[in-house]
Amino acid sequence: MATASGIRKKLETEYLAQSLQGHIQYYATSYSRSPDHEGRAAIRYDGNEIIKGCYWNN
């Protein structure tokens, strides 16, 4: 079974153009103690979130 970190590593290295490798980061988390297990996700470019959102408010 693939792990989340393994999938993220593959996305950030193998599935990006060479010019973007090292610049794009994927981020996702869920809060297990939240009643609905709410979480958030983001795509970062050089540390700045360019796309972000939570799982309930697209």
C-alpha contacts under 8 A as a table, 3 or more apart, distances in Angstrom:
res1	aa1	res2	aa2	distance
2	A	6	G	6.36
2	A	7	I	6.68
3	T	6	G	5.08
3	T	7	I	6.22
4	A	7	I	5.17
4	A	8	R	6.12
5	S	8	R	5.02
5	S	9	K	6.05
6	G	9	K	5.11
6	G	10	K	6.19
7	I	10	K	5.11
7	I	11	L	6.15
8	R	11	L	5.04
8	R	12	E	6.08
8	R	26	Y	6.54
9	K	12	E	5.13
9	K	13	T	6.12
10	K	13	T	5.31
10	K	14	E	5.29
10	K	15	Y	6.77
11	L	14	E	5.92
11	L	15	Y	5.10
11	L	16	L	6.87
12	E	15	Y	6.47
12	E	16	L	6.20
12	E	21	Q	6.32
12	E	22	G	7.42
12	E	24	I	6.53
12	E	25	Q	6.41
12	E	26	Y	7.45
13	T	16	L	5.97
13	T	21	Q	5.88
13	T	22	G	7.82
16	L	20	L	6.17
16	L	21	Q	6.08
17	A	20	L	5.44
17	A	21	Q	6.47
18	Q	21	Q	5.16
20	L	23	H	5.33
20	L	24	I	6.14
21	Q	24	I	6.32
22	G	25	Q	7.73
23	H	44	R	7.80
23	H	45	Y	5.35
23	H	46	D	4.97
23	H	47	G	7.92
24	I	43	I	6.98
24	I	44	R	5.58
24	I	45	Y	4.72
24	I	46	D	6.56
25	Q	43	I	5.79
25	Q	44	R	5.01
25	Q	45	Y	6.53
25	Q	46	D	7.94
25	Q	47	G	7.78
26	Y	41	A	7.73
26	Y	42	A	6.11
26	Y	43	I	4.73
26	Y	44	R	6.35
27	Y	41	A	5.41
27	Y	42	A	5.08
27	Y	43	I	6.17
27	Y	44	R	7.69
28	A	39	G	7.39
28	A	40	R	5.75
28	A	41	A	4.11
28	A	42	A	6.42
29	T	39	G	5.33
29	T	40	R	5.59
29	T	41	A	6.43
30	S	37	H	6.01
30	S	38	E	5.62
30	S	39	G	3.71
30	S	40	R	6.42
31	Y	34	S	5.46
31	Y	37	H	5.20
31	Y	38	E	5.61
31	Y	39	G	5.52
32	S	35	P	7.81
32	S	37	H	4.91
32	S	38	E	7.53
33	R	37	H	6.56
34	S	37	H	4.80
34	S	38	E	6.04
35	P	38	E	7.51
38	E	54	C	7.35
38	E	55	Y	6.36
38	E	56	W	7.17
39	G	54	C	5.68
39	G	55	Y	5.72
40	R	52	K	7.48
40	R	53	G	5.71
40	R	54	C	3.98
40	R	55	Y	5.78
41	A	52	K	5.75
41	A	53	G	5.67
41	A	54	C	6.08
41	A	55	Y	7.47
42	A	49	E	6.27
42	A	50	I	7.47
42	A	51	I	5.44
42	A	52	K	4.13
42	A	53	G	6.48
43	I	49	E	5.78
43	I	50	I	6.00
43	I	51	I	5.22
43	I	52	K	6.47
44	R	47	G	5.38
44	R	48	N	5.14
44	R	49	E	4.27
44	R	50	I	5.64
44	R	51	I	7.13
45	Y	48	N	5.30
45	Y	49	E	6.41
45	Y	50	I	6.53
49	E	52	K	6.44
53	G	57	N	6.73
53	G	58	N	6.06
54	C	57	N	5.49
54	C	58	N	6.44
55	Y	58	N	6.52
